Amino acid sequence: MKITKLFFEEGGFFGVPEFGEIDLLNKTFKYSKGILDSERSGSAVKNDLSEEQIESLQKRIADLHLEDWQTEYSDNDILDGTQWSLKISFDNGKNKEIFGSNKYPDNFEAMKKLFDIN
């Protein structure tokens, strides 16, 4: 089972939401701070990906073992923190959605680096 698409969203009570999408089938990368719509957002980026970039991303994604992540990571003791979600599409047509609220898997920061979100 191979990952074909990732959609990541992160936001919180005191911040501007960030969105990222990596589509390995259509070879595109999108990122936006605010909204994921380049016509309405001044910080949206859309890039076509080269074969070399696709291969690099596929390896980095495989190394993260996202398929093994839990479906939810929550710290209910924090009320006004950060919420995030990751939607994963696979080549067999299945999808997995992961949600977090103030809690993260161990390699969360490495996953965010796929989108160049700091």
C-alpha positions as a LaTeX table, in Angstrom:
\begin{tabular}{lrrr}
\hline
Residue & $x$ (\AA) & $y$ (\AA) & $z$ (\AA) \\
\hline
Met1 & 0.00 & 0.00 & 0.00 \\
Lys2 & 1.57 & 3.25 & $-1.17$ \\
Ile3 & 0.67 & 6.78 & $-0.09$ \\
Thr4 & $-0.47$ & 8.94 & $-2.99$ \\
Lys5 & $-1.62$ & 12.13 & $-1.29$ \\
Leu6 & $-1.23$ & 13.99 & 2.01 \\
Phe7 & $-3.29$ & 16.93 & 3.22 \\
Phe8 & $-2.15$ & 18.61 & 6.43 \\
Glu9 & $-3.89$ & 21.35 & 8.39 \\
Glu10 & $-2.76$ & 23.02 & 11.61 \\
Gly11 & $-4.25$ & 25.90 & 13.53 \\
Gly12 & $-5.10$ & 27.07 & 16.95 \\
Phe13 & $-6.84$ & 29.58 & 19.10 \\
Phe14 & $-4.14$ & 32.23 & 18.60 \\
Gly15 & $-2.82$ & 31.67 & 15.14 \\
Val16 & $-3.36$ & 31.68 & 11.44 \\
Pro17 & $-4.13$ & 28.19 & 10.12 \\
Glu18 & $-1.64$ & 26.55 & 7.80 \\
Phe19 & $-2.49$ & 24.05 & 5.07 \\
Gly20 & $-0.32$ & 21.81 & 2.96 \\
Glu21 & $-1.05$ & 19.27 & 0.26 \\
Ile22 & 1.33 & 16.87 & $-1.44$ \\
Asp23 & $-0.21$ & 15.04 & $-4.39$ \\
Leu24 & 2.26 & 12.45 & $-5.62$ \\
Leu25 & 0.01 & 11.27 & $-8.48$ \\
Asn26 & $-0.53$ & 14.72 & $-9.98$ \\
Lys27 & 2.98 & 15.81 & $-8.92$ \\
Thr28 & 1.87 & 18.97 & $-7.12$ \\
Phe29 & 2.63 & 20.67 & $-3.83$ \\
Lys30 & 0.41 & 23.34 & $-2.29$ \\
Tyr31 & 0.91 & 25.39 & 0.85 \\
Ser32 & $-1.04$ & 28.26 & 2.29 \\
Lys33 & $-1.14$ & 30.24 & 5.48 \\
Gly34 & $-4.71$ & 31.38 & 6.08 \\
Ile35 & $-6.69$ & 29.56 & 3.39 \\
Leu36 & $-5.76$ & 27.03 & 0.72 \\
Asp37 & $-6.92$ & 29.11 & $-2.22$ \\
Ser38 & $-4.26$ & 30.97 & $-4.18$ \\
Glu39 & $-6.76$ & 33.51 & $-5.51$ \\
Arg40 & $-7.81$ & 34.59 & $-2.03$ \\
Ser41 & $-4.62$ & 34.10 & $-0.02$ \\
Gly42 & $-1.53$ & 36.22 & $-0.33$ \\
Ser43 & 0.68 & 33.45 & 1.04 \\
Ala44 & $-0.38$ & 30.51 & $-1.12$ \\
Val45 & 2.24 & 28.52 & $-3.00$ \\
Lys46 & 1.67 & 25.89 & $-5.67$ \\
Asn47 & 4.52 & 24.05 & $-7.29$ \\
Asp48 & 4.81 & 21.25 & $-9.79$ \\
Leu49 & 7.10 & 18.51 & $-8.52$ \\
Ser50 & 9.93 & 16.96 & $-10.53$ \\
Glu51 & 10.46 & 13.20 & $-10.69$ \\
Glu52 & 13.47 & 13.65 & $-8.39$ \\
Gln53 & 11.35 & 15.54 & $-5.84$ \\
Ile54 & 8.62 & 12.87 & $-6.03$ \\
Glu55 & 11.16 & 10.10 & $-5.36$ \\
Ser56 & 12.63 & 12.02 & $-2.43$ \\
Leu57 & 9.19 & 12.69 & $-0.94$ \\
Gln58 & 8.14 & 9.06 & $-1.37$ \\
Lys59 & 11.20 & 7.92 & 0.58 \\
Arg60 & 10.75 & 10.54 & 3.31 \\
Ile61 & 7.05 & 9.68 & 3.63 \\
Ala62 & 7.77 & 5.93 & 3.78 \\
Asp63 & 10.37 & 6.53 & 6.52 \\
Leu64 & 7.70 & 8.21 & 8.68 \\
His65 & 5.43 & 5.12 & 8.75 \\
Leu66 & 2.32 & 7.31 & 8.78 \\
Glu67 & 0.17 & 4.22 & 8.29 \\
Asp68 & 1.11 & 3.24 & 11.87 \\
Trp69 & 0.01 & 6.52 & 13.46 \\
Gln70 & $-3.01$ & 6.43 & 15.75 \\
Thr71 & $-6.16$ & 8.09 & 14.46 \\
Glu72 & $-6.24$ & 10.57 & 17.35 \\
Tyr73 & $-3.75$ & 12.35 & 19.61 \\
Ser74 & $-5.40$ & 14.53 & 22.25 \\
Asp75 & $-4.38$ & 16.25 & 25.46 \\
Asn76 & $-7.68$ & 17.24 & 27.03 \\
Asp77 & $-5.98$ & 19.22 & 29.79 \\
Ile78 & $-5.12$ & 22.03 & 27.35 \\
Leu79 & $-8.12$ & 24.03 & 26.13 \\
Asp80 & $-6.85$ & 26.78 & 23.81 \\
Gly81 & $-3.98$ & 25.07 & 22.08 \\
Thr82 & $-3.22$ & 23.73 & 18.64 \\
Gln83 & $-5.38$ & 21.41 & 16.56 \\
Trp84 & $-4.13$ & 19.56 & 13.51 \\
Ser85 & $-5.24$ & 16.94 & 11.04 \\
Leu86 & $-3.58$ & 14.78 & 8.43 \\
Lys87 & $-5.52$ & 13.08 & 5.65 \\
Ile88 & $-3.72$ & 10.28 & 3.84 \\
Ser89 & $-4.82$ & 8.72 & 0.54 \\
Phe90 & $-3.47$ & 5.35 & $-0.54$ \\
Asp91 & $-3.09$ & 3.77 & $-3.98$ \\
Asn92 & $-5.74$ & 1.14 & $-3.12$ \\
Gly93 & $-8.40$ & 3.86 & $-2.78$ \\
Lys94 & $-8.46$ & 3.81 & 1.03 \\
Asn95 & $-8.01$ & 6.90 & 3.18 \\
Lys96 & $-6.90$ & 7.52 & 6.74 \\
Glu97 & $-7.59$ & 10.65 & 8.75 \\
Ile98 & $-5.57$ & 11.53 & 11.83 \\
Phe99 & $-6.53$ & 14.27 & 14.26 \\
Gly100 & $-4.61$ & 15.90 & 17.06 \\
Ser101 & $-5.26$ & 18.45 & 19.76 \\
Asn102 & $-2.21$ & 19.56 & 21.74 \\
Lys103 & $-0.61$ & 16.12 & 21.43 \\
Tyr104 & 1.58 & 14.71 & 18.68 \\
Pro105 & 3.22 & 11.48 & 17.51 \\
Asp106 & 6.98 & 11.26 & 18.02 \\
Asn107 & 7.89 & 12.08 & 14.41 \\
Phe108 & 5.33 & 14.88 & 13.96 \\
Glu109 & 7.97 & 17.55 & 13.30 \\
Ala110 & 9.57 & 15.38 & 10.61 \\
Met111 & 6.15 & 15.06 & 8.95 \\
Lys112 & 5.68 & 18.85 & 9.05 \\
Lys113 & 9.04 & 19.30 & 7.31 \\
Leu114 & 7.54 & 17.56 & 4.27 \\
Phe115 & 5.42 & 20.70 & 3.90 \\
Asp116 & 8.15 & 23.09 & 5.04 \\
Ile117 & 5.86 & 24.18 & 7.87 \\
Asn118 & 7.82 & 25.22 & 10.96 \\
\hline
\end{tabular}
